[in-house]
């Protein structure tokens, strides 16, 4: 028989069991929700809030090197330093952190640590303390306060050696240019945000740029990384970009053109060196220019390369191209003649004058180049059609630009023959009413010096990827502009210019036969006319004249001490001398054939 006394314990047991089962069911439901229904969300939360963390692994941007592998642009590591306010508080509760030096252990309080840090970073102890105070005021539980950015490797090592446990470092790459402004006009520069902003840094970013990776890990509540939890997605470094230029030659020529610009009171100047057989640019020096380490110190117009970005009227340097055309297509020779006075009016009404007055001379084609007679070359130009002259100038590369990947590069302005009026028919023969760039002009002379074969200019050898893969620069096919026989005749005429013209002594290089031509171009006033009394002067030539190896071109924008192209002679001679020395070119062993000026 069941009594009240026996029913009461049993009821309590059932009730208790029901409560336990209800609580257990609630736990099961919650566990299913956490581990199954919303598992991904909760895992992410736990990784973010309790365990998971990551930091970037920075790839290294590739270097830019010269033809010999010398670094023009490279990357170094800088360090950002941070403090952990929570850990600072924890250590301060104990009187500081423990440091052992030479077997002696001592406590280092926060006040001492701030002074030690300040001595390295250049801050004051008060400034460092304020950084932590400000961070804690914004978030009482924060474990991060930025101490300093962009610390050098030396500063980083000094701070790390202090053994301060609440001080951490994050390395990141930064761009550096070891030789400052050397080739700065070509190499370009980077922005403070790491973006490529100019020159080859920008146009070749696909070769140079790196891909960042990441290091993921778990950490405890105190912020300490849990051993064995690290996983790494590695970074990929950028490739190495090799240029054709020679760093040492570039440095010398930059000093030289800077000196010449200052001496002649010019606005700017350039020196370009091209290897005849390959079309490779061995130097492209300019002044003013940019130091990529301190871009803000230069004017915006000085941060690029005028060699690729500026047009100018080439003046009498064009006469060699006209001479090549009339020999190759018009049956002329270096000894063909015309009668030319110092000033003449042509049958179509065009008027042409030489830079100096003289009576009617019976000039040879060679003599026209030696005396740089505008009238004489105009009369020779009549012996071929306008379209033929245009086609040859185009084949020489005038108005065509270059295949060099330089952002913002301009092309020369060569009018089509339907735009040649009575005056320009003659003016273009001596480089007026037409614009070119120094790169185009050097390319045209490369064709003359290379026995008529124009090899496209190049500035880049190639890109070597971080995995060792080599990607050669794209190259275009050479163009035979004139026959080898024509080219050799023009070479000999230009060699006679170098020995018989007024600048002969100034351009002479002991031991070598040289060939050159000067040009004095007028400058547009922007209103359809020319500026009065100011010029853009050019000198371009090659050596040795009998076996051309290198072309040197020098320009000056508005020289004021000597306003003619004679202003360029000294720089051209010094530049060519250095080029021949740099590449150990053998001296000439034969004399230049003497050609007559008059017939």
SULFEN-V795299 format. One record per residue. N is the residue number from 0. SS is DSSP state (a for helix, b for strand, c for the rest). PHI is phi in degrees with one decimal (999 if undefined). OMEGA is omega in whole degrees, 0 to 359 (NA if undefined). Layout:
# SULFEN-V795299
n | ss | phi | omega
N | SS | PHI | OMEGA
N | SS | PHI | OMEGA
This chain:
# SULFEN-V795299
n | ss | phi | omega
0 | c | 999 | 180
1 | c | -85.1 | 180
2 | c | -105.3 | 178
3 | a | -62.3 | 183
4 | a | -69.8 | 179
5 | a | -86.5 | 179
6 | a | -69.9 | 185
7 | a | -62.9 | 177
8 | a | -63.1 | 181
9 | a | -65.3 | 179
10 | a | -64.0 | 180
11 | a | -64.0 | 179
12 | a | -65.9 | 179
13 | a | -63.4 | 180
14 | a | -63.1 | 180
15 | a | -63.3 | 179
16 | a | -63.6 | 180
17 | a | -63.8 | 179
18 | a | -63.6 | 180
19 | a | -61.8 | 180
20 | a | -64.2 | 179
21 | a | -64.9 | 179
22 | a | -63.4 | 179
23 | a | -61.9 | 179
24 | a | -63.5 | 179
25 | a | -63.5 | 178
26 | a | -61.9 | 181
27 | a | -64.0 | 179
28 | a | -60.7 | 181
29 | a | -66.7 | 180
30 | a | -65.3 | 177
31 | a | -64.0 | 179
32 | a | -62.8 | 183
33 | a | -71.6 | 189
34 | a | -90.2 | 183
35 | a | -119.3 | 188
36 | a | -64.4 | 183
37 | c | -117.9 | 185
38 | a | -60.0 | 184
39 | a | -61.3 | 181
40 | a | -63.6 | 182
41 | a | -72.7 | 177
42 | a | -64.1 | 179
43 | a | -61.3 | 179
44 | a | -62.0 | 182
45 | a | -66.1 | 179
46 | a | -66.0 | 183
47 | a | -75.0 | 188
48 | a | -90.5 | 186
49 | c | -123.5 | 191
50 | c | -116.2 | 193
51 | b | -78.2 | 175
52 | b | -161.3 | 178
53 | b | -157.3 | 174
54 | b | -142.0 | 182
55 | b | -71.5 | 169
56 | b | -108.8 | 187
57 | c | -80.6 | 171
58 | c | -77.9 | 181
59 | c | -97.6 | 177
60 | c | -64.2 | 184
61 | c | -66.3 | 180
62 | c | -85.5 | 169
63 | b | -109.7 | 185
64 | b | -125.2 | 179
65 | c | -86.4 | 184
66 | c | -63.4 | 181
67 | c | -100.0 | 181
68 | c | 93.2 | 178
69 | c | -71.8 | 187
70 | b | -77.8 | 174
71 | b | -100.5 | 177
72 | b | -144.7 | 181
73 | b | -145.9 | 181
74 | b | -123.2 | 175
75 | b | -125.9 | 176
76 | b | -95.5 | 167
77 | b | -113.1 | 187
78 | b | -130.0 | 171
79 | b | -99.9 | 182
80 | b | -108.6 | 180
81 | b | -136.4 | 177
82 | b | -113.6 | 178
83 | c | -109.6 | 183
84 | a | -58.2 | 181
85 | a | -64.6 | 179
86 | a | -68.6 | 176
87 | a | -59.0 | 179
88 | a | -62.2 | 180
89 | a | -62.2 | 180
90 | a | -70.6 | 180
91 | a | -64.0 | 177
92 | c | -64.2 | 179
93 | c | -100.9 | 180
94 | c | 94.1 | 180
95 | c | 128.5 | 177
96 | b | -93.2 | 184
97 | b | -92.1 | 177
98 | b | -129.6 | 178
99 | b | -114.1 | 179
100 | b | -128.8 | 179
101 | c | 52.7 | 176
102 | c | 82.3 | 180
103 | b | -103.2 | 182
104 | b | -102.8 | 179
105 | b | -145.8 | 175
106 | b | -91.5 | 178
107 | b | -113.7 | 181
108 | c | -74.7 | 182
109 | a | -57.3 | 181
110 | a | -61.4 | 178
111 | a | -70.0 | 181
112 | a | -63.1 | 180
113 | a | -63.0 | 179
114 | a | -66.8 | 180
115 | a | -65.6 | 180
116 | a | -65.4 | 183
117 | a | -60.8 | 181
118 | a | -64.6 | 181
119 | a | -96.9 | 186
120 | a | -84.3 | 183
121 | c | 88.3 | 175
122 | c | -86.2 | 172
123 | c | -100.0 | 178
124 | a | -60.3 | 180
125 | a | -65.3 | 179
126 | a | -64.4 | 180
127 | a | -66.9 | 178
128 | a | -61.4 | 180
129 | a | -66.6 | 178
130 | a | -60.3 | 180
131 | a | -69.6 | 180
132 | a | -59.1 | 180
133 | a | -64.9 | 180
134 | a | -64.2 | 181
135 | a | -69.0 | 178
136 | a | -63.2 | 179
137 | a | -78.6 | 181
138 | c | -155.3 | 186
139 | c | -63.0 | 182
140 | c | -100.9 | 185
141 | c | -64.3 | 176
142 | c | -115.5 | 184
143 | c | -146.9 | 172
144 | b | -144.8 | 183
145 | b | -68.2 | 178
146 | b | -87.0 | 183
147 | b | -161.6 | 178
148 | b | -118.3 | 172
149 | b | 67.8 | 177
150 | b | -72.9 | 179
151 | c | -74.5 | 178
152 | a | -60.3 | 179
153 | a | -63.2 | 178
154 | a | -64.8 | 179
155 | a | -58.3 | 182
156 | a | -64.5 | 179
157 | a | -64.3 | 179
158 | a | -66.9 | 180
159 | a | -61.5 | 180
160 | a | -67.4 | 178
161 | c | -70.7 | 177
162 | c | 67.7 | 181
163 | c | -80.2 | 190
164 | c | -70.7 | 181
165 | c | -98.8 | 178
166 | b | -110.2 | 181
167 | b | -128.9 | 185
168 | b | -134.0 | 174
169 | b | -122.3 | 180
170 | b | -80.2 | 173
171 | b | -151.9 | 183
172 | b | -75.2 | 175
173 | b | -139.6 | 184
174 | b | -86.1 | 177
175 | b | -140.0 | 181
176 | c | -124.6 | 191
177 | c | -56.3 | 183
178 | c | -103.0 | 176
179 | c | 61.9 | 186
180 | c | -79.0 | 180
181 | c | -61.5 | 182
182 | c | 63.5 | 178
183 | a | -59.9 | 179
184 | a | -65.2 | 180
185 | a | -96.8 | 186
186 | a | -64.0 | 183
187 | c | 89.7 | 187
188 | b | -160.2 | 182
189 | b | -115.4 | 174
190 | c | -82.4 | 180
191 | c | -65.3 | 178
192 | c | -89.9 | 178
193 | c | 87.6 | 179
194 | c | -85.2 | 177
195 | b | -75.4 | 188
196 | b | -118.0 | 184
197 | b | -159.4 | 174
198 | a | 58.9 | 182
199 | a | -71.8 | 173
200 | a | -55.0 | 183
201 | a | -84.1 | 185
202 | a | -70.4 | 180
203 | c | -110.4 | 182
204 | a | -60.7 | 181
205 | a | -64.2 | 176
206 | a | -80.6 | 191
207 | a | -85.1 | 189
208 | c | -68.8 | 178
209 | c | -105.0 | 176
210 | b | -118.7 | 181
211 | c | -73.3 | 173
212 | b | -110.8 | 180
213 | b | -153.2 | 174
214 | b | -113.1 | 179
215 | b | -103.2 | 182
216 | b | -159.7 | 175
217 | b | -111.0 | 181
218 | b | -137.8 | 179
219 | c | -80.3 | 183
220 | c | -61.1 | 181
221 | c | -82.7 | 178
222 | c | 88.1 | 181
223 | c | -80.5 | 180
224 | b | -65.6 | 179
225 | c | -81.1 | 182
226 | c | -55.6 | 177
227 | c | 84.4 | 182
228 | c | -102.2 | 184
229 | c | -75.3 | 170
230 | b | -131.6 | 188
231 | b | -121.3 | 168
232 | b | -105.3 | 191
233 | c | -66.7 | 174
234 | c | -79.6 | 176
235 | b | -119.0 | 181
236 | c | -71.5 | 176
237 | c | -75.3 | 181
238 | c | -86.8 | 177
239 | b | -96.7 | 180
240 | b | -99.2 | 179
241 | b | -101.1 | 179
242 | b | -98.4 | 179
243 | c | -88.7 | 187
244 | c | -76.8 | 177
245 | c | -104.2 | 186
246 | a | -58.7 | 184
247 | a | -66.3 | 177
248 | a | -65.6 | 178
249 | a | -58.9 | 180
250 | a | -60.7 | 182
251 | a | -60.4 | 184
252 | a | -70.4 | 175
253 | a | -66.6 | 176
254 | a | -64.8 | 183
255 | a | -65.9 | 183
256 | a | -71.5 | 176
257 | a | -62.8 | 178
258 | a | -62.8 | 182
259 | a | -68.8 | 178
260 | a | -60.4 | 180
261 | a | -66.4 | 182
262 | a | -61.7 | 183
263 | a | -92.9 | 180
264 | c | 62.4 | 183
265 | c | -89.9 | 177
266 | c | -75.3 | 182
267 | b | -163.4 | 178
268 | b | -159.5 | 181
269 | b | -143.5 | 171
270 | b | -132.4 | 181
271 | b | -123.9 | 180
272 | b | -119.4 | 182
273 | b | -126.8 | 176
274 | b | -80.4 | 188
275 | c | -61.9 | 188
276 | c | -68.1 | 187
277 | c | -113.6 | 185
278 | c | 75.9 | 181
279 | b | -77.8 | 179
280 | b | -82.9 | 183
281 | b | -95.1 | 174
282 | b | -161.3 | 177
283 | b | -146.0 | 188
284 | b | -94.2 | 182
285 | b | -144.9 | 174
286 | b | -149.7 | 355
287 | c | -68.0 | 179
288 | c | -142.9 | 185
289 | c | -117.1 | 168
290 | c | -97.7 | 183
291 | a | -61.4 | 176
292 | a | -74.8 | 183
293 | a | -147.0 | 186
294 | a | -61.1 | 184
295 | a | -63.8 | 181
296 | a | -76.3 | 181
297 | c | -111.4 | 176
298 | c | -72.3 | 182
299 | a | -57.8 | 183
300 | a | -72.9 | 180
301 | a | -100.5 | 186
302 | c | -94.5 | 178
303 | c | -112.4 | 179
304 | c | -121.9 | 178
305 | a | -63.2 | 179
306 | a | -58.7 | 181
307 | a | -107.7 | 189
308 | a | -108.2 | 184
309 | c | -115.5 | 172
310 | c | -102.7 | 176
311 | b | -156.8 | 174
312 | c | -79.2 | 188
313 | c | -78.1 | 180
314 | a | 59.5 | 191
315 | a | -69.6 | 174
316 | a | -60.5 | 179
317 | a | -71.3 | 183
318 | a | -62.9 | 177
319 | a | -66.3 | 178
320 | a | -70.4 | 176
321 | a | -64.5 | 179
322 | a | -61.1 | 179
323 | a | -61.2 | 181
324 | a | -66.3 | 184
325 | a | -72.4 | 174
326 | a | -73.4 | 186
327 | a | -73.3 | 186
328 | a | -112.8 | 185
329 | a | -114.5 | 176
330 | c | 70.6 | 180
331 | c | -86.1 | 176
332 | c | -136.2 | 177
333 | c | -59.6 | 182
334 | c | -102.2 | 175
335 | c | -62.2 | 188
336 | b | -125.5 | 169
337 | b | -141.7 | 174
338 | b | -103.5 | 186
339 | b | -137.2 | 174
340 | c | -95.4 | 180
341 | c | -71.5 | 179
342 | b | -153.2 | 180
343 | b | -143.6 | 172
344 | b | -108.9 | 184
345 | c | -87.2 | 184
346 | c | -54.1 | 181
347 | c | -84.4 | 178
348 | c | 97.9 | 179
349 | c | -67.8 | 179
350 | b | -118.6 | 181
351 | b | -132.6 | 180
352 | b | -132.8 | 173
353 | c | -84.1 | 181
354 | c | -76.9 | 178
355 | c | -141.8 | 180
356 | c | -80.2 | 177
357 | c | -162.6 | 177
358 | c | -73.0 | 179
359 | c | -63.8 | 178
360 | b | -113.0 | 173
361 | b | -91.1 | 185
362 | b | -82.5 | 163
363 | b | -80.7 | 176
364 | a | -60.4 | 176
365 | a | -62.2 | 180
366 | a | -63.5 | 176
367 | a | -59.0 | 179
368 | a | -71.1 | 182
369 | a | -62.7 | 180
370 | a | -86.4 | 181
371 | c | 53.2 | 183
372 | c | -83.2 | 176
373 | a | -65.3 | 180
374 | a | -64.6 | 181
375 | a | -62.3 | 181
376 | a | -69.3 | 177
377 | a | -63.8 | 180
378 | a | -70.0 | 174
379 | a | -66.7 | 181
380 | a | -63.9 | 179
381 | c | -65.2 | 188
382 | c | -84.1 | 171
383 | c | -134.6 | 183
384 | c | -74.7 | 177
385 | a | -60.2 | 181
386 | a | -65.2 | 177
387 | a | -62.6 | 179
388 | a | -61.7 | 179
389 | a | -62.4 | 181
390 | a | -62.1 | 179
391 | a | -68.2 | 178
392 | a | -60.8 | 177
393 | a | -63.4 | 179
394 | a | -64.0 | 175
395 | c | -70.3 | 177
396 | c | 100.1 | 180
397 | c | -71.0 | 182
398 | c | 79.4 | 184
399 | c | -105.7 | 184
400 | c | 69.8 | 175
401 | c | -130.5 | 177
402 | c | -88.3 | 179
403 | c | -68.9 | 184
404 | c | -79.5 | 179
405 | c | -115.4 | 185
406 | c | -59.3 | 179
407 | c | 85.0 | 182
408 | c | -56.3 | 178
409 | c | -104.1 | 173
410 | c | -110.0 | 176
411 | c | -65.1 | 180
412 | b | -115.3 | 178
413 | c | -106.5 | 182
414 | c | -63.0 | 172
415 | c | -69.7 | 189
416 | a | -62.3 | 178
417 | a | -69.0 | 178
418 | a | -105.5 | 177
419 | c | -83.6 | 175
420 | c | -89.8 | 183
421 | a | -58.5 | 182
422 | a | -78.6 | 184
423 | a | -67.9 | 176
424 | a | -53.8 | 180
425 | a | -88.1 | 185
426 | a | -59.6 | 182
427 | a | -63.2 | 179
428 | a | -62.3 | 179
429 | a | -116.6 | 168
430 | c | 77.9 | 176
431 | c | -117.9 | 183
432 | c | 79.3 | 177
433 | c | -142.6 | 179
434 | b | -122.1 | 177
435 | b | -142.1 | 173
436 | c | -113.5 | 179
437 | a | -63.8 | 178
438 | a | -65.3 | 178
439 | a | -63.7 | 182
440 | a | -64.2 | 177
441 | a | -63.1 | 178
442 | a | -65.0 | 178
443 | a | -66.1 | 178
444 | a | -70.2 | 174
445 | a | -61.3 | 178
446 | a | -63.9 | 179
447 | a | -62.7 | 183
448 | a | -70.5 | 183
449 | c | -98.6 | 178
450 | c | 55.3 | 173
451 | c | 88.3 | 182
452 | b | -96.6 | 179
453 | b | -87.3 | 176
454 | c | -96.5 | 181
455 | c | -52.9 | 179
456 | c | -64.5 | 177
457 | b | -139.7 | 179
458 | c | -123.0 | 184
459 | b | -119.8 | 174
460 | b | -78.5 | 181
461 | b | 164.6 | 181
462 | b | -124.0 | 175
463 | b | -104.8 | 182
464 | c | -68.2 | 182
465 | c | -65.0 | 178
466 | c | -88.9 | 178
467 | c | 94.7 | 179
468 | c | -66.8 | 180
469 | b | -104.2 | 178
470 | b | -113.7 | 181
471 | b | -71.8 | 178
472 | c | -66.7 | 177
473 | c | -66.0 | 178
474 | c | -127.9 | 177
475 | c | -95.7 | 180
476 | c | -73.1 | 176
477 | c | -65.2 | 180
478 | b | -125.9 | 176
479 | b | -84.0 | 186
480 | c | -81.0 | 177
481 | c | -131.0 | 180
482 | c | -69.9 | 176
483 | a | -55.8 | 180
484 | a | -63.6 | 177
485 | a | -61.7 | 182
486 | a | -59.5 | 180
487 | a | -63.5 | 178
488 | a | -63.8 | 179
489 | a | -68.7 | 176
490 | a | -56.5 | 181
491 | a | -66.7 | 178
492 | a | -65.3 | 180
493 | a | -68.3 | 174
494 | a | -66.3 | 176
495 | a | -70.5 | 173
496 | a | -59.5 | 182
497 | a | -67.3 | 182
498 | a | -103.1 | 184
499 | a | -114.9 | 182
500 | c | -77.2 | 185
501 | c | -64.0 | 182
502 | c | -95.4 | 187
503 | a | -53.2 | 182
504 | a | -66.6 | 184
505 | a | -69.5 | 184
506 | a | -102.5 | 184
507 | c | -64.5 | 177
508 | b | -114.2 | 184
509 | c | -52.7 | 177
510 | c | 89.8 | 185
511 | b | -131.1 | 167
512 | c | -84.3 | 178
513 | b | -120.7 | 178
514 | b | -134.1 | 182
515 | b | -160.7 | 174
516 | b | -147.1 | 179
517 | b | -100.7 | 177
518 | b | -152.3 | 176
519 | b | -122.6 | 184
520 | b | -103.4 | 174
521 | b | -76.2 | 183
522 | b | -114.3 | 181
523 | b | -64.9 | 175
524 | c | -95.1 | 178
525 | c | 80.5 | 182
526 | c | -127.7 | 178
527 | c | 89.7 | 179
528 | c | -128.7 | 181
529 | b | -117.0 | 173
530 | b | -66.3 | 182
531 | b | -94.0 | 171
532 | b | 77.8 | 177
533 | b | -125.9 | 187
534 | b | -142.3 | 172
535 | b | -109.8 | 188
536 | b | -104.3 | 185
537 | b | -139.1 | 169
538 | b | -140.3 | 181
539 | b | -137.7 | 180
540 | b | -171.6 | 186
541 | b | -145.3 | 179
542 | b | -157.1 | 345
543 | c | -65.1 | 186
544 | c | -61.7 | 183
545 | c | -81.7 | 179
546 | c | -152.6 | 190
547 | c | -58.1 | 179
548 | c | -115.4 | 184
549 | b | -138.9 | 176
550 | b | -107.2 | 175
551 | b | -121.5 | 177
552 | b | -125.4 | 181
553 | b | -127.1 | 176
554 | b | -127.1 | 173
555 | b | -134.6 | 180
556 | b | -98.4 | 178
557 | c | 57.6 | 172
558 | c | -64.7 | 185
559 | c | -114.6 | 179
560 | c | -78.6 | 170
561 | c | -118.2 | 188
562 | c | -90.7 | 178
563 | c | -92.3 | 181
564 | a | -68.4 | 172
565 | a | -60.0 | 178
566 | a | -62.9 | 184
567 | a | -90.3 | 191
568 | a | -60.0 | 183
569 | a | -61.9 | 180
570 | a | -65.5 | 180
571 | a | -63.7 | 181
572 | a | -63.7 | 180
573 | a | -67.2 | 180
574 | a | -65.4 | 180
575 | a | -63.3 | 178
576 | a | -59.1 | 181
577 | a | -68.6 | 179
578 | a | -62.2 | 181
579 | a | -63.0 | 178
580 | a | -71.8 | 182
581 | a | -59.0 | 184
582 | c | -99.2 | 173
583 | c | 50.7 | 179
584 | c | -75.9 | 181
585 | c | -67.3 | 179
586 | c | -63.7 | 178
587 | c | -70.0 | 180
588 | c | -120.1 | 180
589 | c | -140.8 | 181
590 | c | -81.0 | 176
591 | c | -74.0 | 176
592 | c | -60.2 | 182
593 | c | -79.0 | 180
594 | c | -111.4 | 184
595 | c | -76.8 | 175
596 | c | -80.0 | 186
597 | b | -121.3 | 181
598 | c | -105.8 | NA
